[in-house]
């Protein structure tokens, strides 16, 4: 979206066609990160793979023995991670000079997802894919689009500020646009709180269902 200072500027304008190129670019960057993260698994040494296998085995054994409460993060821990990520995107958008780092964060998010999926599949084959569908995919179906929306908003706001202050050199107030940008970010944070509730209270139960079969596969 190309932000402007008119009072009609609303967060919904992020979804207009003028932003499609930004969404496509951010999506491609994320997919590249996923692919790169998956390829990184093949670059791991045998010792590193064995260390990962031991860690995952210990994790699943704890859950299988009824210790999911021990490995379950608190709601505030889970939400805090998401909150910090989105607020960092917001801050980078406001700073303008942080625009390249927004792209780095999108690539990094894809890399983390790709590496996680790659490790699980390489260690547990199709059962690893089943675990991905249970524990990784559900929340990321919302987290990834939310991050993309916030990234596009941050990029758009940065571009707007550059055009207004440096290229067009207008004296119009950026307050309405800033308010629109901030309200969108806050709405995305509210959605992430709901996702955090799922990760904290539902996801561990689903993981406990599949953990025994993964231990069997590892054994």
C-alpha positions as CSV (number, residue, x, y, z in Angstrom):
1,X,0.0,0.0,0.0
2,X,1.1,3.5,-0.7
3,X,0.3,5.4,2.5
4,X,-0.9,8.9,2.3
5,X,-1.9,11.5,4.9
6,X,-5.6,11.7,4.1
7,X,-8.0,10.9,6.9
8,X,-9.4,8.0,4.7
9,X,-6.3,6.0,5.2
10,X,-7.2,2.7,6.9
11,X,-5.4,-0.6,7.6
12,X,-7.7,-2.3,5.1
13,X,-5.9,-0.5,2.3
14,X,-3.0,-2.9,2.9
15,X,-5.1,-5.4,0.9
16,X,-5.6,-3.3,-2.2
17,X,-4.0,-4.3,-5.5
18,X,-1.3,-1.6,-5.3
19,X,0.3,-3.7,-2.6
20,X,0.2,-7.0,-4.4
21,X,3.8,-6.6,-5.7
22,X,5.0,-6.2,-2.1
23,X,3.1,-9.3,-0.9
24,X,4.6,-11.3,-3.8
25,X,8.1,-10.1,-3.0
26,X,7.8,-10.8,0.7
27,X,6.3,-14.2,0.0
28,X,9.1,-15.2,-2.4
29,X,11.6,-14.1,0.1
30,X,10.0,-16.3,2.8
31,X,9.8,-19.3,0.4
32,X,13.5,-18.8,-0.4
33,X,14.2,-18.9,3.3
34,X,12.2,-22.1,3.7
35,X,14.1,-23.7,0.9
36,X,17.5,-22.6,2.2
37,X,16.6,-23.8,5.7
38,X,15.7,-27.2,4.4
39,X,18.9,-27.4,2.4
40,X,20.9,-26.5,5.5
41,X,19.9,-29.8,7.1
42,X,21.9,-31.6,4.4
43,X,24.9,-29.5,5.3
44,X,24.9,-30.7,8.9
45,X,27.8,-33.0,10.0
46,X,27.1,-36.5,11.3
47,X,27.9,-35.3,14.8
48,X,25.4,-32.4,14.6
49,X,22.7,-34.7,13.3
50,X,23.3,-37.1,16.1
51,X,23.1,-34.3,18.7
52,X,19.8,-33.2,17.2
53,X,18.5,-36.8,17.2
54,X,19.4,-37.1,20.9
55,X,17.7,-33.8,21.8
56,X,14.6,-34.7,19.9
57,X,14.5,-38.2,21.4
58,X,14.8,-36.8,24.9
59,X,12.1,-34.2,24.1
60,X,9.6,-36.8,22.8
61,X,10.4,-39.2,25.6
62,X,9.6,-36.6,28.2
63,X,6.3,-35.9,26.5
64,X,5.5,-39.7,26.2
65,X,6.1,-40.1,29.9
66,X,3.5,-37.5,30.7
67,X,5.9,-34.6,31.1
68,X,4.4,-32.3,28.6
69,X,3.9,-29.7,31.4
70,X,7.7,-29.7,31.8
71,X,8.4,-28.8,28.2
72,X,5.4,-26.6,27.7
73,X,6.3,-22.9,27.5
74,X,4.1,-20.4,29.4
75,X,1.6,-18.3,27.6
76,X,3.6,-15.2,28.2
77,X,6.8,-16.8,26.9
78,X,5.1,-17.9,23.7
79,X,3.2,-14.6,23.2
80,X,6.3,-12.6,24.2
81,X,8.3,-14.1,21.3
82,X,5.6,-13.2,18.8
83,X,5.2,-9.8,20.3
84,X,8.9,-9.0,20.1
85,X,9.0,-10.1,16.4
86,X,6.1,-7.9,15.4
87,X,7.2,-4.9,17.4
88,X,10.6,-5.2,15.8
89,X,9.0,-5.1,12.4
90,X,7.0,-2.0,13.5
91,X,10.0,-0.3,14.8
92,X,12.0,-1.0,11.7
93,X,9.2,0.5,9.6
94,X,9.1,3.6,11.7
95,X,12.9,4.1,11.6
96,X,12.9,3.9,7.7
97,X,16.6,3.0,7.6
98,X,15.6,-0.4,9.0
99,X,13.8,-1.3,5.8
100,X,16.5,-3.8,4.6
101,X,16.3,-5.6,8.0
102,X,12.6,-6.2,7.5
103,X,13.5,-8.3,4.5
104,X,16.2,-10.1,6.5
105,X,13.7,-11.0,9.2
106,X,11.2,-12.4,6.6
107,X,14.0,-14.5,5.1
108,X,15.1,-15.6,8.6
109,X,11.5,-16.6,9.5
110,X,11.4,-18.8,6.4
111,X,14.8,-20.3,7.2
112,X,13.7,-21.2,10.7
113,X,10.5,-22.9,9.4
114,X,12.4,-24.7,6.7
115,X,15.2,-25.9,9.0
116,X,12.7,-27.2,11.6
117,X,10.7,-29.1,9.0
118,X,13.8,-30.4,7.3
119,X,15.2,-31.8,10.6
120,X,12.0,-33.5,11.5
121,X,11.6,-35.1,8.1
122,X,15.2,-36.2,7.9
123,X,15.1,-37.8,11.3
124,X,11.6,-39.4,11.3
125,X,10.6,-39.6,7.6
126,X,6.8,-39.7,7.1
127,X,6.2,-39.7,10.8
128,X,8.2,-36.5,11.0
129,X,5.9,-35.0,8.4
130,X,2.9,-36.0,10.5
131,X,4.5,-34.3,13.4
132,X,5.0,-31.2,11.3
133,X,1.3,-31.2,10.4
134,X,0.4,-31.5,14.0
135,X,2.8,-29.2,15.8
136,X,4.4,-26.8,13.2
137,X,1.8,-26.2,10.5
138,X,-1.4,-25.2,12.5
139,X,0.0,-22.1,14.2
140,X,2.2,-21.1,11.3
141,X,-0.8,-21.0,9.0
142,X,-1.7,-17.8,10.9
143,X,1.7,-16.6,12.1
144,X,3.3,-16.5,8.6
145,X,0.5,-14.4,7.0
146,X,0.5,-12.1,10.0
147,X,4.2,-11.5,9.7
148,X,3.8,-10.9,6.0
149,X,1.0,-8.4,6.6
150,X,3.1,-6.5,9.2
151,X,6.2,-6.6,6.9
152,X,4.3,-5.1,4.0
153,X,2.8,-2.5,6.3
154,X,6.3,-1.6,7.6
155,X,7.8,-1.4,4.1
156,X,4.9,0.7,2.9
157,X,5.1,3.1,5.8
158,X,8.9,3.5,5.2
159,X,8.4,4.2,1.5
160,X,5.6,6.7,2.3
161,X,7.9,8.6,4.7
162,X,10.8,8.6,2.2
163,X,8.5,10.0,-0.5
164,X,6.8,12.6,1.7
165,X,9.9,13.9,3.5
166,X,12.7,13.4,1.0
167,X,11.4,13.1,-2.5
168,X,8.2,15.2,-2.6
169,X,9.3,17.2,0.5
170,X,5.7,17.9,1.6
171,X,4.8,19.4,4.9
172,X,1.6,17.3,5.4
173,X,1.1,15.5,8.7
174,X,2.0,11.8,8.8
175,X,-0.1,11.3,12.0
176,X,-3.1,9.7,10.3
177,X,-0.9,7.3,8.3
178,X,1.1,6.5,11.4
179,X,-2.1,5.8,13.4
180,X,-3.3,3.5,10.6
181,X,0.0,1.7,10.5
182,X,0.1,1.3,14.3
183,X,-3.5,0.2,14.6
184,X,-2.9,-2.6,12.0
185,X,0.1,-3.7,14.0
186,X,-1.9,-3.9,17.2
187,X,-4.7,-5.8,15.5
188,X,-2.1,-8.4,14.3
189,X,-0.7,-8.6,17.8
190,X,-4.2,-9.4,19.1
191,X,-4.4,-12.2,16.6
192,X,-1.0,-13.5,17.7
193,X,-2.3,-13.7,21.3
194,X,-5.0,-16.1,20.1
195,X,-2.3,-18.1,18.3
196,X,-0.3,-18.2,21.5
197,X,-3.2,-19.6,23.4
198,X,-3.4,-22.4,20.8
199,X,0.4,-23.1,21.0
200,X,0.3,-23.1,24.8
201,X,-2.8,-25.2,25.6
202,X,-3.7,-27.2,22.5
203,X,-0.5,-27.9,20.6
204,X,1.1,-29.8,23.5
205,X,-1.8,-32.1,23.7
206,X,-1.6,-32.8,19.9
207,X,2.1,-33.4,20.2
208,X,1.6,-35.9,23.0
209,X,-0.6,-37.9,20.7
210,X,2.2,-38.3,18.1
211,X,5.2,-38.4,20.3
212,X,5.1,-42.2,21.1
213,X,5.1,-43.1,17.4
214,X,8.2,-40.8,16.8
215,X,10.0,-42.6,19.7
216,X,9.1,-45.9,18.1
217,X,10.5,-44.6,14.8
218,X,13.7,-43.4,16.5
219,X,14.1,-46.7,18.3
